[in-house]
Amino acid sequence: MEVIEGCRLPVLRRNQENEDEWPLAEILEREDISGRKVFYVHYIDFNKRLDEWVTPERLDLKKIQFPKKEAKTPTKNGLPGSRPSSPERELKKTLDLSLHPSTAGIGKTIPTPKRKLEAVSLATQCSPATPVAAAPEIPTPVYAQQNGSARRPVPVGAGRKRKANCLGTDEDSQDSSDGIPSAPRMTGSLVSDRSHDDIVTRMKNIECIELGRHRLKPWYFSPYPQELTSLPVLYLCEFCLKYLKSLKCLQRHLTKCNLRHPPGNEIYRKGTISFFEIDGRKNKNYSQNLCLLAKCFLDHKTLYYDTDPFLFYVMTEYDCKGFHIVGYFSKEKESTEDYNVACILTLPPYQRRGYGKLLIEFSYELSKVEGKTGTPEKPLSDLGLLSYRSYWSQTILEILMELKSENGERPQITINEISELTSIKKEDVISTLQYLNLINYYKGQYILTLSEDIVEGHEKAMMKRHLRIDSKCLHFTPKDWSKRGKW
């Protein structure tokens, strides 16, 4: 029985708990190495970063599913071809595409019910409020009230898990247990993975990258020059990110490279953490090299060479040898969608240490200086959604819990005011409140109920969050790119 490309069958893999499992996988490629066959597999419904080469003994051939041949129907002239389309069929196809879950942004909500939402308050009653059957979309003037005498009401039912969409960002999922529902397992996919036209781009092409003192194992395909993809290790200069084919070439390059930090302006420094602003037009080589490196860990990014319309904000850690890259985010110089982040990444050696949330916080600090509300480019990746949900939840809960009562009445704050204080776009504020399952309907009005679990989870998460942006250390002057003839 010959295993061919497109076959599906159970494949043995070891999960995070170090246990064997047999998930269904698709054969993407076959190769003969030293007379032995190996197969490149993608585990169905798992993230692509888990794709790998496997040997024949890891395949369960008893349950193999061969790809089905597509039936072709004759055209008018009798030649084989696809079935002619009709206006009705084209309209249905358009509707199907518009409703596909992979096109939905994370801020999308269930349509507003007929009953108009008037106000929201923080509940303090002794009995639990009646939960809303479906999370409603909240109009602009919404009031959040809190009774200062009691901050821990009867717990409300736990929130529900949600699936994320793909494309946009990729980040670490550190501190995701801050009073929000627990994240799904990271071995499985949370994304609706889009198909690629080219089978080559579905396969990892770089075995290993050496960047400074770290060796990184890429997760996804990146379009480095083809002659470098067969090397056991690809060497990168950690300061200019130039790629080289051997350690000797890297050593020779380091004798000539004068950079000890990313090119561009240092706009933030506190302790050992610095941020550099890089113009994608003025520092094109560095920006392109940064995109090639980032593509190894971001599945759905297509920007490699057209860096002119973008700014890159690189976070570094300083020591006696220089400023070492930790992560970065990019943003459009002009965004019609109010995006303050186009792409965001913390490099794997620095993940799960709070740097991802620091990058997100920094992007919103820039938005505050610009006097705008911002949102990341959507839809987000699985890890990106977890990090943003965690940041939004902590930031919004921080404001709600600091509200003080005046004259014995519950203090009021509108959704717009929360958005202005945090620079988080209104739609993201609303979706976060819904995600936390805080919105309830009680005695003719909508209220926000902070349960004990939510409050305790938030307090524990904030105790662990040691890295914060200090706005006093930010030296940033925004530019009005719309008035510039050229970038």
C-alpha positions, 0 to 999 in steps of 0.5 A, a space after each residue: 500500500 503506497 502512501 501518497 500526497 493527500 492521504 489522511 491517516 492517524 499518525 503517532 505524536 507525543 503531546 505536551 503531557 509526554 503521552 502518545 496520541 494518534 491524531 488524524 494527519 494529512 501527508 503533504 510531502 514524501 522524500 527518500 533520505 538515504 534510501 528511507 522514506 519519510 513523510 511530512 505531515 500536517 495534523 488536522 485541526 492542530 496548529 501548523 507549527 506542529 507539522 513535522 517529518 515522520 518515519 513510516 512506523 509512525 503511520 497507522 496504515 490500517 485507517 488510511 484515507 486516500 484523496 478523492 478524485 474530483 468529478 469533472 463534468 463536460 462543458 457545452 463543447 464536450 470538453 472536460 471542465 468545471 460545471 458552468 456557473 449560474 447567477 444563483 450559484 454565484 450569489 450563494 457562493 458569495 453569501 457562503 464566503 461572507 459568512 465563513 467564520 475565518 472572515 469574522 473579526 474578534 470584535 463581532 457580536 451578536 445582533 442587538 435584541 429588540 429591547 434597547 440597552 439603556 444602562 449597565 451597572 456593577 451589581 452588588 445584590 445578594 442574589 445572582 442576577 439573571 444572566 443574558 441568554 445571548 451577549 448583546 451588542 452595546 450602544 455607545 452611551 452605556 453606564 457602568 455603576 458600582 456600589 462602593 460598599 460591596 465589591 464581591 457579589 455572588 459569583 456569576 457563571 463562568 465565561 465560555 471558551 471561544 475560538 480565534 480566527 487566523 491572520 494578523 498577530 502572533 504572541 505568547 499566551 502568558 498570564 491568560 488566567 487573569 480571571 478570564 476563562 482558561 485558554 484551550 490547550 495550546 497543542 490544538 489549533 484555535 484558528 480556521 487555517 486558510 489553504 495555501 495555493 503553493 504546497 511549498 509554503 505549507 512546509 517548514 523550510 528552515 531547520 534551525 536559526 542561530 540568533 546571538 546566543 539562541 538557537 531557534 526552531 522555526 514554526 512555519 515557512 519563510 521565504 529565505 533564499 532557497 540555497 540557504 534552506 538546505 543548511 542545518 543552521 541559518 546564522 543571523 546577525 542579532 543586531 542587523 539581522 543579516 542572514 549568513 550561511 556559515 559561522 565563519 561568514 557570521 564571524 567575518 560579518 561581525 568584524 565589519 558590522 558596527 550596529 549594536 542596536 536596531 537602527 532608528 530612534 530609541 524612544 523608550 528606555 527603562 532599566 534594561 528594556 528599550 524600544 526603537 522606532 524604525 521607518 520601513 522606508 529609511 531602513 529597508 534592509 533591516 525591516 525586510 530581514 526582520 519580516 523574514 525572521 518574523 515569518 518563521 513564527 507567523 503563519 499568515 503574514 505576507 509582508 516581506 519586501 514592501 516595508 515602506 508604508 510601515 513603522 517597526 517598534 523593536 523591543 530590546 534587552 540591554 547588556 554589555 554586548 549591546 541591545 538584543 532583540 526580544 520582539 517587535 510590532 509593526 503598524 501602518 503609517 496611515 491606517 483607515 481602520 484605526 489599526 495600531 498594530 499590524 503584526 506583533 511577535 515575541 521571539 520564542 526564547 522570551 515568550 511566557 515572561 510578560 514581554 508580549 503584554 508589554 509590547 501590547 501595552 506599549 502600542 496603546 501608549 503610543 495611541 494615547 500620545 497620538 490621541 487616538 483609540 486603536 485596535 490590532 489588525 484582525 482577525 488575530 492568530 490564536 496566541 495573539 487573541 489570548 494575549 490581547 484578551 488578557 491585556 484588555 481584561 486586565 486593563 478594563 477590570 483595573 478601571 472598573 475596580 478603581 471606581 469610587 462611589 460618590 454621595 452614596 450612589 453608584 459611580 458611573 462611567 460610559 463605554 466611551 470613557 473607558 475607551 478614551 482612558 485606555 485607548 482601546 477601541 470601543 468595540 474591543 471594550 464591548 467584546 471583552 465585557 461580553 467575553 468575561 460574561 459580565 453583562 447581565 439583565 437585572 430589574 429592567 436594566 443591564 448591569 456588570 456583575 464582578 464575581 469573586 472569581 473574576 476579582 480574585 483572578 484579576 488581583 492574582 494576575 496583576 501581582 504576577 505582572 511585574 513588567 509595565 510601561 512607564 509613560 514618563 520614559 516614553 519620548 515620542 512625537 507622532 508624525 502626521 503622515 497624511 501631510 507628507 508627500 512621500 514616506 
